[in-house]
Amino acid sequence: MKTIIKALILLFFINSVLYSNTVYTLSGIKAVHPVVKIKTKKVPQEYKKMIKEEIKENLDYLKINHTGNNKKIFSIIVDSFDVAKESIISINLSIFEQVKRLDSKSTTFAATYISKTNFILNQNDDLEDKLEDALGDLFDKFLEQYEEENKKIKLLSIDQANFAKEMKYETSYLAAVKKAKKLKKDIMFLVVSNHCPWCRKFEQRVLLKKDVNDMVQKKYIPLTLNKDKDIFPKKYNKAISPIVYFIDYKTLESYEMIIGYNNKDEFLYILRNNAK
């Protein structure tokens, strides 16, 4: 009975903060100063770099200036607490700025946007993956509200057609081969499938990143196809997805195969050190 009560308390607490948001709007925010604080020993300080990169990439996408010492603070605070013997990692995305008091001409420093989420951290969990999921949820909510209130940008829909078009990937195996032979560049062939959450995560978290895409475009002819509907050689149609093949433009044989999801740093390492 005690276990059930503890579980209910934990569930109530998590749900009570997961979707909490401020009543303030995001209209008119053109510049901010990013700040990241990790206040718990359960999350290494080295993760600050990853979080800062996520902030900058999302702000760049929204064309919000994040250079210089702006008076508006865009903060991510990571902390932890225990509930019913469970370790909870909390992430708070906030914007702080000077605001006028209603009853006087004075100003105060206050939070004008707040969004929170958290997750249970088990002993065998991949911390980086869980952090990226949580940050992704927070940024998705922020982007959606910003887009709605500023009416100036259109969010990128992450499906295969939009991904290929936006990132300049080929969507025909034969066309990719022809282009590869003409430019004498190997092919980076991404195979995805329907109803594959790790395919979408790999596209959004890794391949959409500017530094990753810059390297892909420089070294390869990128190609993406869906194993459930597109036509390509059967030797590349495996039972799992996502899979990335690196194909020699002369022989059209794969010299390296990357199976499943790899995070950004892992995939950049592969790109930098990939050799026939």
Secondary structure, 3 states (H helix, E strand, C coil): CHHHHHHHHHHHHHHHHHCCECCCCCCCCCECEEEEEECCCCCCCCHHHHHHHHHHHHHHHHCCECCCCCCCEEEEEEEEEEECCEEEEEEEEEEEEEEECCCCCCEEEEEEEEEEEEEECCCCCCHHHHHHHHHHHHHHHHHHHHHHHHCCCCCCCCCHHHHHHHHCCECCHHHHHHHHHHHCCEEEEEEECCCCHHHHHHHHHHHCCHHHHHHHHHHEEEEEEECCCCCCCHHHCCCCCCEEEEECCCCCCEEEEEECCCCHHHHHHHHHHCCC
